[in-house]
Amino acid sequence: MRAFLRKTVNCLLIILMVAAPFAAYILISRYIFPRSGAFLLELSVLILLALAVYLLWLKSQSRIDRWLGGKHYGLLREIRDFNREVHDISNINKYGYTVVSLLSRSLQSSHLSLLLLTESKDYCAIATTRATYMSLAKDDPVIISLKNDRRILHKGEIEPAGSYETPIKQRKVIDGGALFCPLVTRGNDLEGLFVFGPKQYGRYSNDDEKLMAVTAKHVAVELENARLYASEKAMREELQQQDKHKTELLHSIAHELKTPLTAIISSSELLTDSMGERQIANEQNLIRNISRSAWWMNKRVTELADLAKIQVNRIVLDITAMDIGAVIEDIASRMRYIFKSKGQTLTLDLQKPLPEVDGDRERIEQILFNLLANANKYSSSNSVIMLHAAQNNSRVVIEIADAGPVIADKDRQRIFDPYYRGDDDIAIRRFPGLGLGLAICKHLVALHRGRMWVTPQPDKGNVFSFTIPVHLP
């Protein structure tokens, strides 16, 4: 009735908008213009009036539709605004209840249910205006019919399930529903469906079905996005859990290996001290190999332990005022034997005097040890490694210049990433390691409110630099 009334009003307005102006013009033109040119003039005016009326008709059509179909327009506006404002698309049930409520109220349905595809490939109601929920199996006649046609189906269009009588439960769904509207995704999959009960007053019109189709298209897109979001969120949570387990495993392995390594290092040092001058050359070499290998293993285990702590933010610094010059000289003296064994020379160039800095002595020593160990590993034999330190305003800048292969521009940013060791397979095999030292050093420097970077020197090597804040009394 409403659709008939809308069309009738539209036709009457068109007749009035065309006939009235034209009739008035004809009456006036008979008294103003001569008969000889009246026909052509009247035809021109008629064409202009037709164009003007067409524009007015479009505007009047919209106003009449809003007047007579206000509920439908209000629904579309509400759904549009809801889709625009909703941000938590992970809450599918809340979204479903909102859409079902809006659609049922606008179309005056006796009941309305929204069914969605489940992991078992069946369709279960997530929102309904009925007292009881419904579900449909994947081989239900309703589902099969919607998958075949992908359009709104009336109850009488549902094909029976083969030659067998439709089960009572499924029959209730079919008999209780007047229209079945599919929710088809962009991939042409049946994501769900609306089951509309009979209309409270009269029957559903073509305009009602158009509104159902438009709404179903919007809802299908939103629900597909919600399902993709939920899947991505579940995968992200699983990856975070796996990463947590990996971190805990690294921490446990590092802890288990540190104990025997500490015993090996201590025993080799005690053995060296106890034998003194009685050592023969072969014994000295064996003890030196044990000590050196244990130190390197200890360094690797420490890197793994520190990486695990970094990933869970468990590194806590013990910041105190410290003599950075003394720390550098102490580390250099303890590592000279490493450089000497490779025929290298470690040279210190320290500003005198160096100011005190705010730092964690153990972690500063770890940074210096890692950088000097890298310089030793990557520099050639009989080369010179230079360690320079000087104050620059409120910072002390420490630089370690090696004689290793020049770092390419493409590797300068990634060289501080965990596990990154470049793409040169020959170099990777030649210089073994985990690729964690520089990443840990940069993180420790950042915890000290400092900065670390590398500067390649063509035909010379690389300079690794970092800053430490000066202690302010």
C-alpha positions in Angstrom: 0.0 0.0 0.0 2.8 2.4 0.9 4.7 1.6 -2.4 1.4 2.2 -4.4 0.8 5.5 -2.6 4.4 6.6 -3.2 4.1 5.9 -6.9 0.7 7.6 -7.2 1.9 10.7 -5.5 5.0 10.8 -7.8 2.8 10.5 -10.9 0.4 13.3 -9.8 3.3 15.6 -9.0 4.9 14.9 -12.4 1.5 15.7 -14.2 1.1 18.9 -12.2 4.7 20.1 -12.7 4.5 19.5 -16.5 0.9 20.3 -17.3 0.3 23.3 -15.2 3.3 25.5 -16.4 2.8 24.4 -20.0 -0.9 25.1 -19.9 -0.3 28.5 -18.4 2.3 29.3 -21.0 -0.1 28.3 -23.9 -2.8 30.6 -22.6 -0.4 33.5 -22.2 1.4 32.9 -25.6 -1.9 33.1 -27.5 -2.2 36.8 -26.6 1.5 37.8 -26.9 3.1 35.9 -29.8 1.7 35.7 -33.4 0.5 32.3 -34.6 3.3 31.9 -37.2 6.1 31.1 -34.7 4.0 29.7 -31.9 4.6 26.0 -32.5 8.4 26.2 -32.5 8.4 28.4 -29.5 6.0 26.2 -27.6 8.2 23.1 -28.5 11.3 24.8 -27.2 9.6 25.9 -24.0 8.2 22.3 -23.6 11.8 20.9 -23.8 13.1 23.3 -21.3 10.2 22.6 -19.0 10.9 18.9 -19.3 14.5 19.3 -18.2 13.5 21.5 -15.3 10.7 19.1 -14.3 13.1 16.2 -14.4 15.4 17.8 -11.9 12.5 18.8 -9.7 11.2 15.3 -10.0 14.4 13.8 -8.7 14.3 16.1 -5.7 10.7 15.5 -5.0 11.2 11.7 -5.4 13.8 11.8 -2.6 11.5 13.9 -0.4 8.5 11.7 -1.0 10.5 8.6 -0.3 11.8 10.1 2.9 8.2 11.1 3.9 6.5 7.8 3.0 9.5 5.4 3.6 11.0 7.2 6.5 11.5 4.0 8.5 13.5 2.4 5.8 15.7 5.5 5.3 16.1 5.8 9.0 17.3 2.2 9.2 19.8 2.7 6.4 21.1 5.8 8.1 21.4 4.0 11.4 23.2 1.1 9.9 25.5 3.4 8.0 26.3 5.4 11.1 26.8 2.2 13.1 29.2 0.8 10.6 31.1 4.1 10.6 31.3 4.4 14.3 31.9 0.8 15.4 35.6 0.1 16.1 35.5 -3.1 18.1 34.6 -5.4 15.3 35.8 -8.3 17.4 32.4 -8.2 19.2 30.3 -10.0 16.6 27.4 -10.7 18.9 27.0 -7.0 19.8 27.0 -6.0 16.2 24.6 -8.8 15.3 22.1 -7.8 18.0 22.2 -4.1 16.8 21.5 -5.0 13.2 18.8 -7.5 14.0 17.0 -4.9 16.2 17.2 -2.2 13.6 16.1 -4.4 10.7 13.3 -6.1 12.6 11.9 -2.7 13.8 12.0 -1.1 10.3 10.5 -4.0 8.4 8.0 -4.9 11.2 9.0 -8.5 11.1 7.3 -10.9 13.6 10.7 -12.3 14.3 14.2 -12.1 12.8 17.3 -14.2 13.4 20.9 -13.8 12.2 22.8 -17.1 11.6 26.5 -17.3 11.0 28.8 -20.0 9.7 30.6 -21.9 12.5 33.8 -24.0 12.5 31.8 -27.1 12.1 30.4 -25.6 8.8 26.9 -25.4 10.4 25.0 -22.1 10.8 24.0 -21.0 14.3 22.0 -17.9 15.5 24.2 -15.2 17.1 21.3 -12.8 17.4 17.5 -13.2 17.3 14.3 -11.6 18.4 12.8 -15.0 19.2 12.7 -16.7 22.6 14.6 -19.7 21.3 17.7 -19.9 19.1 17.9 -21.8 15.9 20.6 -23.6 14.0 20.9 -25.1 10.5 23.1 -27.9 9.4 25.3 -27.5 6.4 23.1 -30.0 4.4 19.9 -28.2 5.4 17.5 -27.5 2.5 17.6 -23.8 3.3 21.5 -23.7 3.2 21.6 -25.8 0.0 19.0 -23.6 -1.7 20.8 -20.3 -0.7 24.2 -21.7 -1.9 22.6 -22.5 -5.2 20.8 -19.2 -5.8 22.6 -16.7 -3.7 19.5 -14.5 -3.5 16.6 -13.8 -1.2 14.3 -16.9 -1.2 10.7 -17.2 -0.1 9.6 -20.2 2.0 7.9 -21.8 -1.0 11.2 -21.7 -3.0 13.1 -23.9 -0.6 13.9 -27.2 -2.2 13.2 -30.3 -0.1 16.2 -32.4 1.1 16.3 -35.1 -1.6 13.6 -37.7 -1.7 13.5 -37.9 2.1 11.0 -36.0 4.3 12.6 -32.9 5.8 13.4 -33.5 9.6 10.9 -31.9 12.0 13.6 -29.5 13.4 14.5 -28.2 10.0 10.8 -28.1 9.0 10.1 -25.7 11.9 12.8 -23.4 10.7 11.4 -23.4 7.2 7.8 -23.0 8.3 8.7 -20.3 10.8 10.5 -18.2 8.2 8.9 -16.2 5.4 12.1 -15.0 3.7 15.7 -16.2 3.8 18.3 -13.6 2.9 21.9 -14.8 2.3 25.0 -13.0 3.6 27.5 -13.5 0.7 31.1 -12.4 1.2 33.4 -10.8 -1.4 34.8 -14.2 -2.1 31.2 -15.4 -2.9 31.0 -17.6 0.2 27.8 -18.0 2.3 28.9 -16.4 5.5 25.5 -16.5 7.1 21.8 -15.6 6.6 18.9 -13.7 7.9 15.7 -15.6 8.6 12.7 -13.2 8.5 9.4 -14.3 10.1 6.1 -13.1 8.5 5.5 -9.4 8.4 3.2 -8.2 11.2 1.0 -6.3 8.8 0.6 -7.5 5.2 3.4 -8.9 3.1 7.0 -7.9 2.3 7.1 -5.6 -0.7 9.8 -5.4 -3.4 11.2 -2.4 -1.6 11.4 -4.3 1.6 13.4 -7.0 -0.2 15.7 -4.4 -1.7 16.3 -3.0 1.7 17.1 -6.6 3.0 19.6 -7.1 0.2 21.4 -3.8 0.8 21.6 -4.4 4.5 22.8 -8.0 4.0 25.6 -6.7 1.8 26.8 -4.3 4.5 26.5 -6.9 7.2 28.4 -9.5 5.2 31.3 -7.2 4.7 31.4 -6.3 8.4 31.1 -9.9 9.6 33.8 -11.0 7.1 36.1 -8.3 8.5 35.3 -9.3 12.0 36.1 -12.9 11.3 39.4 -12.0 9.7 40.2 -9.7 12.6 39.4 -12.5 15.2 41.6 -14.9 13.2 44.5 -12.5 13.0 44.2 -11.7 16.7 44.2 -15.4 17.6 47.3 -16.0 15.5 49.0 -13.0 17.0 48.3 -14.2 20.6 49.6 -17.7 19.7 52.8 -16.2 18.2 53.2 -14.1 21.4 52.8 -17.2 23.5 55.3 -19.1 21.4 57.7 -16.2 21.7 57.3 -16.2 25.4 58.0 -19.9 25.6 61.1 -19.4 23.4 62.4 -16.6 25.7 61.8 -18.8 28.8 63.7 -21.6 27.0 66.6 -19.4 26.2 66.8 -18.2 29.7 66.7 -21.7 31.1 69.4 -23.0 28.7 71.7 -20.0 29.5 71.2 -20.6 33.2 72.0 -24.3 32.9 75.1 -23.7 30.9 76.5 -20.9 33.0 77.2 -23.1 36.0 79.5 -25.7 34.4 81.2 -23.0 32.4 82.0 -21.0 35.5 83.5 -24.1 37.0 85.7 -24.7 33.9 87.0 -21.2 33.8 87.8 -21.1 37.5 89.5 -24.5 37.4 91.7 -23.5 34.4 92.8 -20.3 36.2 93.5 -22.2 39.4 95.5 -24.8 37.5 97.5 -22.1 35.8 98.4 -20.5 39.1 99.2 -23.7 40.9 101.6 -25.1 38.2 103.5 -21.8 37.9 107.0 -22.2 36.4 106.7 -26.0 36.4 104.4 -25.8 33.3 105.8 -27.1 30.1 104.9 -25.6 26.8 102.4 -28.3 25.8 100.6 -28.0 29.1 100.5 -24.2 28.8 98.9 -24.5 25.4 96.3 -27.0 26.6 95.3 -24.8 29.6 95.2 -21.7 27.4 92.9 -23.4 25.0 90.6 -24.6 27.8 90.5 -21.1 29.2 90.0 -19.3 25.8 87.2 -21.7 24.7 85.5 -21.5 28.0 85.5 -17.7 27.9 84.0 -17.7 24.4 81.4 -20.2 25.4 80.6 -18.0 28.4 80.2 -15.0 26.1 77.7 -16.8 23.9 75.7 -18.0 26.9 75.7 -14.5 28.3 74.4 -13.2 25.0 71.5 -15.7 25.0 70.7 -14.8 28.6 70.7 -11.1 27.9 68.6 -11.5 24.8 66.0 -13.4 26.9 66.0 -10.6 29.5 65.7 -7.9 26.8 62.7 -9.6 25.3 60.9 -9.5 28.6 62.3 -6.2 29.8 64.1 -7.7 32.8 67.4 -5.9 32.5 67.8 -3.5 35.4 70.8 -1.2 35.6 72.7 -0.3 38.7 73.7 3.2 37.8 76.5 4.8 39.8 79.2 7.4 39.2 82.2 5.6 37.7 85.7 6.3 36.4 85.2 5.4 32.7 88.9 5.8 32.0 89.8 3.2 34.6 87.2 0.8 33.3 88.5 1.0 29.8 92.1 0.4 30.9 91.0 -2.6 33.0 89.2 -4.2 30.1 92.0 -3.5 27.7 94.6 -5.1 30.0 92.4 -8.2 30.5 91.9 -8.7 26.8 95.5 -7.9 25.6 96.3 -11.6 25.5 93.5 -12.2 23.0 95.0 -9.5 20.6 98.5 -10.7 21.2 97.6 -14.3 20.3 96.5 -13.1 16.9 99.5 -10.7 16.4 97.3 -7.6 16.8 98.0 -4.4 18.7 95.4 -2.7 20.9 96.1 1.0 21.3 94.4 3.3 23.8 93.9 7.0 23.1 92.1 8.4 26.1 91.5 12.1 27.0 93.3 13.0 30.2 91.4 13.3 32.4 88.1 11.7 31.5 85.1 12.8 33.6 83.1 10.4 35.6 80.0 9.0 33.9 76.7 7.6 35.1 76.6 3.9 34.3 76.4 0.3 35.3 80.0 -0.9 35.5 79.2 -4.5 34.7 77.2 -3.6 31.6 79.7 -1.0 30.4 82.4 -3.7 30.7 80.1 -6.0 28.7 79.7 -3.4 25.9 83.5 -2.8 25.7 84.3 -6.5 25.8 81.8 -7.2 22.9 83.1 -4.4 20.7 86.8 -5.3 21.3 86.1 -9.0 20.8 84.4 -8.2 17.4 87.3 -6.0 16.5 89.7 -8.9 17.3 87.6 -11.4 15.4 87.1 -9.4 12.2 90.4 -7.6 11.9 93.3 -9.3 10.1 96.5 -10.5 11.8 99.2 -7.9 12.6 96.6 -5.1 12.5 96.1 -2.2 14.9 92.8 -1.7 16.8 92.4 1.8 18.2 90.2 2.7 21.2 89.6 6.4 21.6 87.6 8.2 24.3 86.9 11.9 24.9 84.3 14.2 26.4 81.8 15.9 24.0 79.7 18.4 26.0 77.5 16.3 28.4 78.6 13.0 26.9 81.7 10.8 26.7 82.2 9.4 23.3 84.0 6.0 23.0 85.2 4.8 19.6 86.7 1.5 18.6 88.3 1.5 15.2 88.9 -2.0 13.7 90.7 -3.2 10.6 87.9 -5.6 9.4 85.9 -5.7 6.2 84.1 -2.4 5.5 80.4 -2.7 6.3 78.2 -2.0 3.2 75.6 0.7 3.3 72.7 -1.8 3.1 73.9 -3.5 6.2 74.6 -0.4 8.3 71.1 -0.2 9.8 70.4 -4.0 10.1 73.8 -4.8 11.7 72.3 -4.0 15.1 69.3 -6.3 14.6 69.4 -9.6 16.5 70.7 -12.6 14.5 71.6 -10.5 11.5 75.0 -11.4 10.1 74.7 -10.2 6.5 74.2 -12.3 3.4 77.8 -13.3 2.6 77.8 -17.1 3.2 81.6 -17.2 3.0 82.0 -14.5 5.7 79.4 -16.2 7.9 81.3 -19.5 7.8 84.6 -17.7 8.3 83.5 -15.7 11.4 81.1 -17.9 13.5 78.7 -16.3 16.0 75.1 -15.8 16.9 74.7 -12.2 15.7 73.5 -11.0 19.1 76.5 -9.0 20.4 75.8 -5.7 18.6 72.1 -5.9 19.2 72.6 -6.4 23.0 75.3 -3.6 23.1 72.9 -1.1 21.4 70.1 -2.0 23.8 72.4 -1.6 26.8 73.7 1.8 25.5 70.1 2.9 25.0 69.3 2.0 28.7 72.2 4.3 29.6 70.4 7.1 27.7 73.2 6.9 25.1 73.5 6.2 21.4 75.4 3.7 19.3 76.4 3.8 15.6 78.9 2.6 13.1 81.0 4.6 10.6 82.6 2.7 7.7 86.1 3.9 6.7 86.9 2.8 3.1 90.1 0.8 2.8 90.6 1.0 6.6 87.8 -0.7 8.5 84.9 0.5 10.7 84.5 2.7 13.7 81.9 1.6 16.3 81.0 4.5 18.5 78.7 4.9 21.6 78.0 7.6 24.1 77.6 7.6 27.9 76.2 10.6 29.9 78.7 12.5 32.1 78.0 12.4 35.8 76.6 15.6 37.1 77.4 16.2 40.8 
